[in-house]
Amino acid sequence: MAKTEFKKVTTHTLHEMKMRGEKISMLTAYDFSFAKIIDDAQIDVILVGDSASNVMAGHISTLPITLDQMIYHAQSVIRAIDRALVVVDLPFGSYQGDSKEALKSAIRIMKESGAHAIKLEGGAEVIESVKRILSAGIPVMGHLGLTPQSIFKFGTYTVRAKEEAEANKLRTDAKLLEEAGCFGIVLEKIPADLAKEVTDSLNIPVIGIGAGAGVDGQVLVLHDLLGITKEFNPRFLRRYLNLYDSVKGAVENYIKDVKSQDFPNDKEQY
Ligand code: KIV
């Protein structure tokens, strides 16, 4: 059967979508099988997020995941996709403080995985890294608001930029990232009014997670949307499945069938 022809999503496509007011859909994926499903479903952007540190590796934060591990996840995702734009997070420690190191990290991701773009967290503090990566022709996505790599500085996962000083810094950082040449920005867990204001003030697409409806698109962690993670229940999360219970139930049934010798039956053997 002929493979369906899709137009591949590019950074340019995302810009056009913002211009015509079409919302952008984005989800995380870290492995071949899930990436294939969500690409077939025609997700616009796949983020190989450093949330892999939490949902794939079981760490309590995104800090421990390494550049090699991010590249491994990105390679698995890239093998699966036909259509989506694949953005990969630069992990903690691979870009802060040294823009040459940042460029090296970004080049490794692009070269070794075949990804289409990278994402990094922060504004003014990382602007030299952003500029240097962009100068090599690598598309960069920013990430402001609740930036999980700074969780130990924040001390809490609550909503960011509620105070005017932090909101002002976010406005300035968003402009800086746009002026530097980023193709988009993720805004995480900030007041909806502020997210809308920033979105309206920029020409590049703004993707929100816990940032309300006034942004250009939405991103969620796939494992949260599918109900694989049970304990994580922020207000912004909409679960579309309860996969934890479905998978657990299926495995319990399998165990029961093995123990009772119901599986395999006559038709399930050679
Ligand atoms: O790593 C991640 O999953 C992310 C999203 C929450 C935006 O950065």
py3Dmol code that shows the C-alpha trace and the ligand (Angstrom):
import py3Dmol

protein = """\
ATOM      1  CA  MET A   1       0.000   0.000   0.000  1.00  0.00           C
ATOM      2  CA  ALA A   2       1.302   3.460  -0.890  1.00  0.00           C
ATOM      3  CA  LYS A   3       2.415   5.505   2.082  1.00  0.00           C
ATOM      4  CA  THR A   4       0.289   8.602   2.706  1.00  0.00           C
ATOM      5  CA  GLU A   5       2.166  11.734   1.655  1.00  0.00           C
ATOM      6  CA  PHE A   6       2.407  14.350   4.402  1.00  0.00           C
ATOM      7  CA  LYS A   7       3.871  17.797   4.141  1.00  0.00           C
ATOM      8  CA  LYS A   8       6.637  17.913   6.731  1.00  0.00           C
ATOM      9  CA  VAL A   9       6.283  20.478   9.489  1.00  0.00           C
ATOM     10  CA  THR A  10       9.103  23.029   9.594  1.00  0.00           C
ATOM     11  CA  THR A  11       9.824  26.095  11.695  1.00  0.00           C
ATOM     12  CA  HIS A  12       8.422  28.074   8.755  1.00  0.00           C
ATOM     13  CA  THR A  13       5.175  26.060   8.907  1.00  0.00           C
ATOM     14  CA  LEU A  14       4.809  26.987  12.583  1.00  0.00           C
ATOM     15  CA  HIS A  15       5.272  30.667  11.780  1.00  0.00           C
ATOM     16  CA  GLU A  16       2.614  30.438   9.061  1.00  0.00           C
ATOM     17  CA  MET A  17       0.267  28.696  11.498  1.00  0.00           C
ATOM     18  CA  LYS A  18       0.664  31.565  13.970  1.00  0.00           C
ATOM     19  CA  MET A  19       0.015  34.098  11.195  1.00  0.00           C
ATOM     20  CA  ARG A  20      -3.241  32.436  10.172  1.00  0.00           C
ATOM     21  CA  GLY A  21      -4.318  31.715  13.751  1.00  0.00           C
ATOM     22  CA  GLU A  22      -4.114  27.929  13.501  1.00  0.00           C
ATOM     23  CA  LYS A  23      -3.197  26.412  16.859  1.00  0.00           C
ATOM     24  CA  ILE A  24      -0.027  24.311  17.087  1.00  0.00           C
ATOM     25  CA  SER A  25      -0.135  20.879  18.759  1.00  0.00           C
ATOM     26  CA  MET A  26       2.989  19.644  20.511  1.00  0.00           C
ATOM     27  CA  LEU A  27       3.659  16.589  22.690  1.00  0.00           C
ATOM     28  CA  THR A  28       6.704  14.953  24.174  1.00  0.00           C
ATOM     29  CA  ALA A  29       8.011  11.567  23.057  1.00  0.00           C
ATOM     30  CA  TYR A  30      11.177   9.746  23.981  1.00  0.00           C
ATOM     31  CA  ASP A  31      10.985   6.421  22.153  1.00  0.00           C
ATOM     32  CA  PHE A  32      10.261   4.969  18.698  1.00  0.00           C
ATOM     33  CA  SER A  33       6.876   3.349  19.417  1.00  0.00           C
ATOM     34  CA  PHE A  34       5.090   6.329  20.943  1.00  0.00           C
ATOM     35  CA  ALA A  35       6.729   8.754  18.504  1.00  0.00           C
ATOM     36  CA  LYS A  36       5.340   6.685  15.625  1.00  0.00           C
ATOM     37  CA  ILE A  37       1.810   6.764  17.054  1.00  0.00           C
ATOM     38  CA  ILE A  38       1.739  10.502  17.663  1.00  0.00           C
ATOM     39  CA  ASP A  39       3.367  11.298  14.318  1.00  0.00           C
ATOM     40  CA  ASP A  40       0.770   9.104  12.559  1.00  0.00           C
ATOM     41  CA  ALA A  41      -1.894  11.049  14.485  1.00  0.00           C
ATOM     42  CA  GLN A  42      -0.380  14.173  12.867  1.00  0.00           C
ATOM     43  CA  ILE A  43       0.996  16.012  15.852  1.00  0.00           C
ATOM     44  CA  ASP A  44       2.745  19.169  14.635  1.00  0.00           C
ATOM     45  CA  VAL A  45       5.769  19.156  16.950  1.00  0.00           C
ATOM     46  CA  ILE A  46       7.398  16.377  18.959  1.00  0.00           C
ATOM     47  CA  LEU A  47       9.509  17.497  21.875  1.00  0.00           C
ATOM     48  CA  VAL A  48      12.167  15.070  23.052  1.00  0.00           C
ATOM     49  CA  GLY A  49      11.940  16.717  26.443  1.00  0.00           C
ATOM     50  CA  ASP A  50      14.373  16.402  29.296  1.00  0.00           C
ATOM     51  CA  SER A  51      11.242  15.302  31.184  1.00  0.00           C
ATOM     52  CA  ALA A  52      12.565  11.911  29.993  1.00  0.00           C
ATOM     53  CA  SER A  53      14.630  12.223  33.165  1.00  0.00           C
ATOM     54  CA  ASN A  54      11.385  11.929  35.164  1.00  0.00           C
ATOM     55  CA  VAL A  55       9.084   9.725  33.110  1.00  0.00           C
ATOM     56  CA  MET A  56      11.616   7.401  31.468  1.00  0.00           C
ATOM     57  CA  ALA A  57      14.394   7.235  34.053  1.00  0.00           C
ATOM     58  CA  GLY A  58      12.465   7.850  37.296  1.00  0.00           C
ATOM     59  CA  HIS A  59      14.524  10.792  38.566  1.00  0.00           C
ATOM     60  CA  ILE A  60      12.797  13.402  40.730  1.00  0.00           C
ATOM     61  CA  SER A  61      13.966  16.253  38.487  1.00  0.00           C
ATOM     62  CA  THR A  62      15.200  16.914  34.954  1.00  0.00           C
ATOM     63  CA  LEU A  63      18.719  17.684  36.170  1.00  0.00           C
ATOM     64  CA  PRO A  64      20.394  14.245  36.017  1.00  0.00           C
ATOM     65  CA  ILE A  65      19.728  13.396  32.354  1.00  0.00           C
ATOM     66  CA  THR A  66      22.876  13.563  30.220  1.00  0.00           C
ATOM     67  CA  LEU A  67      23.540  14.772  26.681  1.00  0.00           C
ATOM     68  CA  ASP A  68      24.283  11.185  25.584  1.00  0.00           C
ATOM     69  CA  GLN A  69      20.938  10.036  27.005  1.00  0.00           C
ATOM     70  CA  MET A  70      19.064  12.872  25.254  1.00  0.00           C
ATOM     71  CA  ILE A  71      20.747  11.913  21.978  1.00  0.00           C
ATOM     72  CA  TYR A  72      19.719   8.278  22.466  1.00  0.00           C
ATOM     73  CA  HIS A  73      16.054   9.303  22.987  1.00  0.00           C
ATOM     74  CA  ALA A  74      16.184  11.702  20.030  1.00  0.00           C
ATOM     75  CA  GLN A  75      17.610   9.015  17.720  1.00  0.00           C
ATOM     76  CA  SER A  76      14.754   6.664  18.659  1.00  0.00           C
ATOM     77  CA  VAL A  77      12.145   9.359  17.972  1.00  0.00           C
ATOM     78  CA  ILE A  78      13.687  10.473  14.688  1.00  0.00           C
ATOM     79  CA  ARG A  79      13.581   6.895  13.339  1.00  0.00           C
ATOM     80  CA  ALA A  80       9.802   6.930  13.812  1.00  0.00           C
ATOM     81  CA  ILE A  81       8.664  10.172  12.293  1.00  0.00           C
ATOM     82  CA  ASP A  82       7.511  11.161   8.809  1.00  0.00           C
ATOM     83  CA  ARG A  83       5.885  14.521   9.419  1.00  0.00           C
ATOM     84  CA  ALA A  84       6.438  16.227  12.775  1.00  0.00           C
ATOM     85  CA  LEU A  85       9.089  18.797  13.593  1.00  0.00           C
ATOM     86  CA  VAL A  86      11.343  17.228  16.241  1.00  0.00           C
ATOM     87  CA  VAL A  87      12.759  19.542  18.904  1.00  0.00           C
ATOM     88  CA  VAL A  88      15.246  18.224  21.460  1.00  0.00           C
ATOM     89  CA  ASP A  89      15.964  19.704  24.893  1.00  0.00           C
ATOM     90  CA  LEU A  90      19.537  20.636  25.693  1.00  0.00           C
ATOM     91  CA  PRO A  91      19.981  19.019  29.116  1.00  0.00           C
ATOM     92  CA  PHE A  92      21.042  20.797  32.297  1.00  0.00           C
ATOM     93  CA  GLY A  93      24.785  21.539  32.299  1.00  0.00           C
ATOM     94  CA  SER A  94      25.228  21.314  28.535  1.00  0.00           C
ATOM     95  CA  TYR A  95      24.734  24.996  27.653  1.00  0.00           C
ATOM     96  CA  GLN A  96      24.655  27.295  30.693  1.00  0.00           C
ATOM     97  CA  GLY A  97      27.624  29.562  31.281  1.00  0.00           C
ATOM     98  CA  ASP A  98      29.670  28.640  28.210  1.00  0.00           C
ATOM     99  CA  SER A  99      28.310  29.415  24.762  1.00  0.00           C
ATOM    100  CA  LYS A 100      31.034  27.355  23.024  1.00  0.00           C
ATOM    101  CA  GLU A 101      30.018  24.331  25.079  1.00  0.00           C
ATOM    102  CA  ALA A 102      26.386  25.106  24.222  1.00  0.00           C
ATOM    103  CA  LEU A 103      27.162  25.100  20.499  1.00  0.00           C
ATOM    104  CA  LYS A 104      29.067  21.802  20.829  1.00  0.00           C
ATOM    105  CA  SER A 105      26.106  20.236  22.635  1.00  0.00           C
ATOM    106  CA  ALA A 106      23.615  21.478  20.054  1.00  0.00           C
ATOM    107  CA  ILE A 107      25.785  20.247  17.185  1.00  0.00           C
ATOM    108  CA  ARG A 108      26.038  16.811  18.774  1.00  0.00           C
ATOM    109  CA  ILE A 109      22.244  16.597  19.026  1.00  0.00           C
ATOM    110  CA  MET A 110      21.705  17.683  15.430  1.00  0.00           C
ATOM    111  CA  LYS A 111      24.496  15.529  13.971  1.00  0.00           C
ATOM    112  CA  GLU A 112      24.030  12.354  16.001  1.00  0.00           C
ATOM    113  CA  SER A 113      20.232  12.240  16.120  1.00  0.00           C
ATOM    114  CA  GLY A 114      19.047  14.008  12.980  1.00  0.00           C
ATOM    115  CA  ALA A 115      16.728  16.252  15.045  1.00  0.00           C
ATOM    116  CA  HIS A 116      15.401  19.468  13.533  1.00  0.00           C
ATOM    117  CA  ALA A 117      15.841  21.964  16.379  1.00  0.00           C
ATOM    118  CA  ILE A 118      16.900  22.338  19.991  1.00  0.00           C
ATOM    119  CA  LYS A 119      15.205  23.917  23.005  1.00  0.00           C
ATOM    120  CA  LEU A 120      16.856  25.486  26.023  1.00  0.00           C
ATOM    121  CA  GLU A 121      15.655  27.183  29.195  1.00  0.00           C
ATOM    122  CA  GLY A 122      16.176  30.809  30.202  1.00  0.00           C
ATOM    123  CA  GLY A 123      16.418  34.321  28.791  1.00  0.00           C
ATOM    124  CA  ALA A 124      19.155  36.917  29.305  1.00  0.00           C
ATOM    125  CA  GLU A 125      21.346  34.425  31.226  1.00  0.00           C
ATOM    126  CA  VAL A 126      21.679  32.141  28.202  1.00  0.00           C
ATOM    127  CA  ILE A 127      21.386  34.638  25.347  1.00  0.00           C
ATOM    128  CA  GLU A 128      25.054  34.224  24.301  1.00  0.00           C
ATOM    129  CA  SER A 129      24.506  30.476  23.983  1.00  0.00           C
ATOM    130  CA  VAL A 130      21.287  31.068  22.010  1.00  0.00           C
ATOM    131  CA  LYS A 131      23.075  33.408  19.592  1.00  0.00           C
ATOM    132  CA  ARG A 132      26.057  31.114  19.090  1.00  0.00           C
ATOM    133  CA  ILE A 133      23.854  28.092  18.400  1.00  0.00           C
ATOM    134  CA  LEU A 134      21.754  30.119  15.962  1.00  0.00           C
ATOM    135  CA  SER A 135      24.912  31.333  14.206  1.00  0.00           C
ATOM    136  CA  ALA A 136      25.585  27.710  13.231  1.00  0.00           C
ATOM    137  CA  GLY A 137      22.180  27.521  11.543  1.00  0.00           C
ATOM    138  CA  ILE A 138      20.549  25.458  14.279  1.00  0.00           C
ATOM    139  CA  PRO A 139      16.941  26.457  15.048  1.00  0.00           C
ATOM    140  CA  VAL A 140      16.449  27.331  18.712  1.00  0.00           C
ATOM    141  CA  MET A 141      13.280  27.315  20.810  1.00  0.00           C
ATOM    142  CA  GLY A 142      13.259  29.221  24.108  1.00  0.00           C
ATOM    143  CA  HIS A 143      11.546  28.181  27.351  1.00  0.00           C
ATOM    144  CA  LEU A 144      10.473  30.707  30.003  1.00  0.00           C
ATOM    145  CA  GLY A 145       8.311  30.755  33.124  1.00  0.00           C
ATOM    146  CA  LEU A 146       8.585  27.607  35.197  1.00  0.00           C
ATOM    147  CA  THR A 147      11.857  26.264  33.848  1.00  0.00           C
ATOM    148  CA  PRO A 148      12.285  22.850  35.490  1.00  0.00           C
ATOM    149  CA  GLN A 149      16.093  22.875  35.269  1.00  0.00           C
ATOM    150  CA  SER A 150      15.969  25.736  37.828  1.00  0.00           C
ATOM    151  CA  ILE A 151      13.649  23.923  40.214  1.00  0.00           C
ATOM    152  CA  PHE A 152      16.118  23.986  43.084  1.00  0.00           C
ATOM    153  CA  LYS A 153      16.413  27.761  42.707  1.00  0.00           C
ATOM    154  CA  PHE A 154      12.600  28.165  42.692  1.00  0.00           C
ATOM    155  CA  GLY A 155      12.113  25.597  45.468  1.00  0.00           C
ATOM    156  CA  THR A 156       8.562  24.904  44.274  1.00  0.00           C
ATOM    157  CA  TYR A 157       6.594  23.949  41.143  1.00  0.00           C
ATOM    158  CA  THR A 158       3.992  26.715  41.686  1.00  0.00           C
ATOM    159  CA  VAL A 159       2.939  29.280  39.060  1.00  0.00           C
ATOM    160  CA  ARG A 160       5.754  31.679  38.062  1.00  0.00           C
ATOM    161  CA  ALA A 161       5.721  35.395  37.148  1.00  0.00           C
ATOM    162  CA  LYS A 162       2.771  36.334  39.360  1.00  0.00           C
ATOM    163  CA  GLU A 163       4.808  39.209  40.777  1.00  0.00           C
ATOM    164  CA  GLU A 164       5.386  42.222  38.517  1.00  0.00           C
ATOM    165  CA  ALA A 165       9.203  42.042  38.676  1.00  0.00           C
ATOM    166  CA  GLU A 166       9.284  38.448  37.457  1.00  0.00           C
ATOM    167  CA  ALA A 167       6.581  39.173  34.854  1.00  0.00           C
ATOM    168  CA  ASN A 168       8.632  42.102  33.537  1.00  0.00           C
ATOM    169  CA  LYS A 169      11.738  39.966  33.281  1.00  0.00           C
ATOM    170  CA  LEU A 170       9.741  37.373  31.364  1.00  0.00           C
ATOM    171  CA  ARG A 171       8.459  40.038  28.926  1.00  0.00           C
ATOM    172  CA  THR A 172      12.034  41.276  28.364  1.00  0.00           C
ATOM    173  CA  ASP A 173      13.427  37.736  27.994  1.00  0.00           C
ATOM    174  CA  ALA A 174      10.758  36.799  25.455  1.00  0.00           C
ATOM    175  CA  LYS A 175      11.660  39.833  23.331  1.00  0.00           C
ATOM    176  CA  LEU A 176      15.378  39.064  23.661  1.00  0.00           C
ATOM    177  CA  LEU A 177      14.825  35.496  22.456  1.00  0.00           C
ATOM    178  CA  GLU A 178      12.736  36.671  19.525  1.00  0.00           C
ATOM    179  CA  GLU A 179      15.307  39.347  18.563  1.00  0.00           C
ATOM    180  CA  ALA A 180      18.120  36.789  18.792  1.00  0.00           C
ATOM    181  CA  GLY A 181      16.291  34.679  16.198  1.00  0.00           C
ATOM    182  CA  CYS A 182      14.522  31.903  18.131  1.00  0.00           C
ATOM    183  CA  PHE A 183      11.752  30.311  16.059  1.00  0.00           C
ATOM    184  CA  GLY A 184       9.441  29.827  19.037  1.00  0.00           C
ATOM    185  CA  ILE A 185       9.114  29.934  22.807  1.00  0.00           C
ATOM    186  CA  VAL A 186       7.542  27.619  25.382  1.00  0.00           C
ATOM    187  CA  LEU A 187       5.855  29.383  28.295  1.00  0.00           C
ATOM    188  CA  GLU A 188       5.339  27.109  31.269  1.00  0.00           C
ATOM    189  CA  LYS A 189       2.976  27.634  34.209  1.00  0.00           C
ATOM    190  CA  ILE A 190       2.449  31.394  34.180  1.00  0.00           C
ATOM    191  CA  PRO A 191      -0.770  33.441  34.455  1.00  0.00           C
ATOM    192  CA  ALA A 192      -2.921  33.185  31.307  1.00  0.00           C
ATOM    193  CA  ASP A 193      -3.187  36.986  30.917  1.00  0.00           C
ATOM    194  CA  LEU A 194       0.585  37.398  30.888  1.00  0.00           C
ATOM    195  CA  ALA A 195       1.009  34.506  28.429  1.00  0.00           C
ATOM    196  CA  LYS A 196      -1.548  36.090  26.080  1.00  0.00           C
ATOM    197  CA  GLU A 197       0.092  39.483  26.332  1.00  0.00           C
ATOM    198  CA  VAL A 198       3.534  38.013  25.499  1.00  0.00           C
ATOM    199  CA  THR A 199       2.060  35.923  22.665  1.00  0.00           C
ATOM    200  CA  ASP A 200       0.377  38.971  21.122  1.00  0.00           C
ATOM    201  CA  SER A 201       3.586  40.990  21.401  1.00  0.00           C
ATOM    202  CA  LEU A 202       5.709  38.468  19.453  1.00  0.00           C
ATOM    203  CA  ASN A 203       5.805  37.392  15.813  1.00  0.00           C
ATOM    204  CA  ILE A 204       7.178  33.937  16.671  1.00  0.00           C
ATOM    205  CA  PRO A 205       4.875  31.155  17.915  1.00  0.00           C
ATOM    206  CA  VAL A 206       4.408  30.746  21.657  1.00  0.00           C
ATOM    207  CA  ILE A 207       3.524  27.276  22.927  1.00  0.00           C
ATOM    208  CA  GLY A 208       2.025  27.036  26.394  1.00  0.00           C
ATOM    209  CA  ILE A 209       1.917  24.431  29.129  1.00  0.00           C
ATOM    210  CA  GLY A 210      -0.201  25.691  31.980  1.00  0.00           C
ATOM    211  CA  ALA A 211      -0.222  29.114  30.286  1.00  0.00           C
ATOM    212  CA  GLY A 212      -3.867  29.335  29.276  1.00  0.00           C
ATOM    213  CA  ALA A 213      -5.671  29.538  25.951  1.00  0.00           C
ATOM    214  CA  GLY A 214      -4.254  32.806  24.594  1.00  0.00           C
ATOM    215  CA  VAL A 215      -1.036  31.245  23.270  1.00  0.00           C
ATOM    216  CA  ASP A 216      -0.360  29.874  19.761  1.00  0.00           C
ATOM    217  CA  GLY A 217      -0.303  26.221  20.731  1.00  0.00           C
ATOM    218  CA  GLN A 218      -0.209  23.715  23.566  1.00  0.00           C
ATOM    219  CA  VAL A 219       2.327  21.159  24.756  1.00  0.00           C
ATOM    220  CA  LEU A 220       1.871  18.351  27.267  1.00  0.00           C
ATOM    221  CA  VAL A 221       4.034  15.496  28.471  1.00  0.00           C
ATOM    222  CA  LEU A 222       2.679  12.423  26.660  1.00  0.00           C
ATOM    223  CA  HIS A 223       2.786  10.224  29.761  1.00  0.00           C
ATOM    224  CA  ASP A 224       0.599  12.755  31.617  1.00  0.00           C
ATOM    225  CA  LEU A 225      -1.962  13.022  28.783  1.00  0.00           C
ATOM    226  CA  LEU A 226      -2.174   9.210  28.583  1.00  0.00           C
ATOM    227  CA  GLY A 227      -2.596   8.791  32.336  1.00  0.00           C
ATOM    228  CA  ILE A 228       0.568   6.733  32.749  1.00  0.00           C
ATOM    229  CA  THR A 229       1.778   9.085  35.469  1.00  0.00           C
ATOM    230  CA  LYS A 230      -0.839   8.905  38.211  1.00  0.00           C
ATOM    231  CA  GLU A 231       0.490  11.162  40.946  1.00  0.00           C
ATOM    232  CA  PHE A 232       1.061  14.277  38.816  1.00  0.00           C
ATOM    233  CA  ASN A 233      -2.200  16.248  38.810  1.00  0.00           C
ATOM    234  CA  PRO A 234      -1.705  19.951  38.067  1.00  0.00           C
ATOM    235  CA  ARG A 235      -4.785  21.995  37.162  1.00  0.00           C
ATOM    236  CA  PHE A 236      -3.580  22.476  33.557  1.00  0.00           C
ATOM    237  CA  LEU A 237      -3.410  18.769  32.797  1.00  0.00           C
ATOM    238  CA  ARG A 238      -6.198  17.133  30.788  1.00  0.00           C
ATOM    239  CA  ARG A 239      -5.931  13.336  30.805  1.00  0.00           C
ATOM    240  CA  TYR A 240      -7.276  11.612  27.694  1.00  0.00           C
ATOM    241  CA  LEU A 241      -6.735   8.054  28.947  1.00  0.00           C
ATOM    242  CA  ASN A 242      -6.108   6.203  32.149  1.00  0.00           C
ATOM    243  CA  LEU A 243      -3.384   4.012  30.733  1.00  0.00           C
ATOM    244  CA  TYR A 244      -1.860   3.183  34.101  1.00  0.00           C
ATOM    245  CA  ASP A 245      -5.000   1.263  35.111  1.00  0.00           C
ATOM    246  CA  SER A 246      -5.522  -0.226  31.622  1.00  0.00           C
ATOM    247  CA  VAL A 247      -1.963  -1.555  31.429  1.00  0.00           C
ATOM    248  CA  LYS A 248      -1.996  -2.784  35.025  1.00  0.00           C
ATOM    249  CA  GLY A 249      -5.311  -4.567  34.386  1.00  0.00           C
ATOM    250  CA  ALA A 250      -3.974  -6.196  31.204  1.00  0.00           C
ATOM    251  CA  VAL A 251      -0.836  -7.398  32.983  1.00  0.00           C
ATOM    252  CA  GLU A 252      -2.911  -8.759  35.900  1.00  0.00           C
ATOM    253  CA  ASN A 253      -5.057 -10.694  33.406  1.00  0.00           C
ATOM    254  CA  TYR A 254      -1.951 -12.067  31.685  1.00  0.00           C
ATOM    255  CA  ILE A 255      -0.489 -13.199  35.017  1.00  0.00           C
ATOM    256  CA  LYS A 256      -3.806 -14.868  35.906  1.00  0.00           C
ATOM    257  CA  ASP A 257      -3.928 -16.678  32.537  1.00  0.00           C
ATOM    258  CA  VAL A 258      -0.322 -17.887  32.844  1.00  0.00           C
ATOM    259  CA  LYS A 259      -0.847 -19.142  36.400  1.00  0.00           C
ATOM    260  CA  SER A 260      -4.131 -20.879  35.538  1.00  0.00           C
ATOM    261  CA  GLN A 261      -2.556 -22.366  32.373  1.00  0.00           C
ATOM    262  CA  ASP A 262      -5.265 -20.748  30.255  1.00  0.00           C
ATOM    263  CA  PHE A 263      -2.453 -19.132  28.183  1.00  0.00           C
ATOM    264  CA  PRO A 264      -1.314 -20.379  25.738  1.00  0.00           C
ATOM    265  CA  ASN A 265      -4.323 -22.332  24.469  1.00  0.00           C
ATOM    266  CA  ASP A 266      -4.288 -24.862  21.588  1.00  0.00           C
ATOM    267  CA  LYS A 267      -4.539 -22.146  18.943  1.00  0.00           C
ATOM    268  CA  GLU A 268      -1.682 -20.126  20.437  1.00  0.00           C
ATOM    269  CA  GLN A 269       0.991 -22.761  19.908  1.00  0.00           C
ATOM    270  CA  TYR A 270       2.733 -24.609  17.029  1.00  0.00           C
TER     271      TYR A 270
END
"""
ligand_1 = """\
8
KIV
O 10.867 18.480 29.048
C 9.677 18.745 28.804
O 8.807 17.873 28.761
C 9.322 20.147 28.571
C 7.859 20.467 28.437
C 7.215 20.418 29.757
C 7.645 21.746 27.755
O 10.165 20.984 28.512
"""
view = py3Dmol.view(width=600, height=400)
view.addModel(protein, "pdb")
view.setStyle({"model": 0}, {"cartoon": {"style": "trace"}})
view.addModel(ligand_1, "xyz")
view.setStyle({"model": 1}, {"stick": {}})
view.zoomTo()
view.show()
